Amino acid sequence: MRASWDLVLEKILSHSNYAELESLFHLLLTEEERSAVASRLKVFQLLLQGDLSQRQIAAEYEISIATITRCSNYLKQMPAERRQEICELIMDTENR
């Protein structure tokens, strides 16, 4: 499984422009899966910002409370250094 995942990451890294990446993700993921990934990223951003409660996130962004809870629990179990890395990664994503 690890070798397969490495191949996915290598394919993603080999494409540097938006159109190529979009085509690759349309090939690899269904519309529902792309939506789920986008929602999960948004939840992590919002939870790390800390401005909204889980219920506010669910209501405002129409994301299930179960997804938000899973993301929140994942962040809580994460070592502080890793959480900081994730926060920096998300901030970089927002500025692109």
C-alpha positions as CSV (number, residue, x, y, z in Angstrom):
1,M,0.0,0.0,0.0
2,R,2.8,2.4,0.9
3,A,4.4,2.0,-2.6
4,S,1.0,2.8,-4.2
5,W,0.6,5.9,-2.1
6,D,4.1,7.0,-3.0
7,L,3.2,6.7,-6.6
8,V,0.2,8.9,-6.1
9,L,2.4,11.6,-4.4
10,E,5.0,11.4,-7.1
11,K,2.3,11.8,-9.8
12,I,0.9,14.9,-7.9
13,L,4.4,16.4,-7.6
14,S,5.2,15.8,-11.2
15,H,2.4,18.2,-12.3
16,S,3.1,21.9,-11.7
17,N,0.2,23.7,-13.3
18,Y,-3.5,24.0,-12.3
19,A,-5.0,22.4,-15.4
20,E,-2.8,19.3,-15.1
21,L,-3.5,18.8,-11.4
22,E,-7.2,19.3,-12.0
23,S,-7.2,16.7,-14.7
24,L,-5.3,14.3,-12.5
25,F,-7.7,14.7,-9.5
26,H,-10.7,14.3,-11.8
27,L,-9.2,11.0,-12.9
28,L,-8.4,9.8,-9.4
29,L,-11.3,11.1,-7.4
30,T,-15.1,11.2,-7.9
31,E,-16.9,14.5,-7.4
32,E,-18.1,13.3,-4.0
33,E,-14.5,12.5,-3.0
34,R,-13.2,15.9,-4.2
35,S,-15.9,17.6,-2.2
36,A,-15.1,15.6,0.9
37,V,-11.4,16.5,0.6
38,A,-12.2,20.2,0.1
39,S,-14.6,20.1,3.1
40,R,-12.0,18.4,5.3
41,L,-9.4,21.0,4.4
42,K,-11.9,23.8,5.2
43,V,-12.7,22.2,8.6
44,F,-9.0,22.0,9.5
45,Q,-8.5,25.6,8.5
46,L,-11.4,26.8,10.6
47,L,-10.6,24.6,13.6
48,L,-7.0,25.9,13.6
49,Q,-8.2,29.5,13.3
50,G,-10.4,28.8,16.4
51,D,-12.9,31.6,15.6
52,L,-15.9,29.3,15.2
53,S,-17.4,26.5,17.3
54,Q,-18.0,23.1,15.7
55,R,-21.7,23.8,15.5
56,Q,-21.1,27.1,13.8
57,I,-18.8,25.5,11.2
58,A,-21.4,22.8,10.6
59,A,-24.2,25.4,10.1
60,E,-22.3,27.9,8.1
61,Y,-20.4,25.6,5.7
62,E,-23.0,22.7,5.6
63,I,-20.4,20.1,6.8
64,S,-21.5,17.2,8.9
65,I,-20.8,17.4,12.6
66,A,-19.2,13.9,12.4
67,T,-16.6,15.2,9.9
68,I,-15.9,18.2,12.1
69,T,-15.6,16.0,15.2
70,R,-13.2,13.6,13.4
71,C,-11.0,16.4,12.3
72,S,-11.1,18.0,15.8
73,N,-10.2,14.7,17.5
74,Y,-7.3,14.2,15.0
75,L,-5.9,17.6,15.8
76,K,-6.3,17.0,19.6
77,Q,-4.3,13.8,19.3
78,M,-1.6,15.3,17.2
79,P,1.7,16.4,18.8
80,A,2.1,20.2,19.0
81,E,4.9,20.3,16.5
82,R,2.9,18.4,13.9
83,R,-0.1,20.7,14.5
84,Q,2.2,23.7,13.9
85,E,3.4,22.1,10.6
86,I,-0.1,21.6,9.5
87,C,-1.0,25.1,10.4
88,E,1.9,26.5,8.4
89,L,1.0,24.3,5.4
90,I,-2.6,25.5,5.5
91,M,-1.5,29.1,5.7
92,D,0.8,28.6,2.7
93,T,-2.2,27.1,0.8
94,E,-4.3,30.1,1.5
95,N,-1.7,32.5,0.2
96,R,-1.4,30.8,-3.2
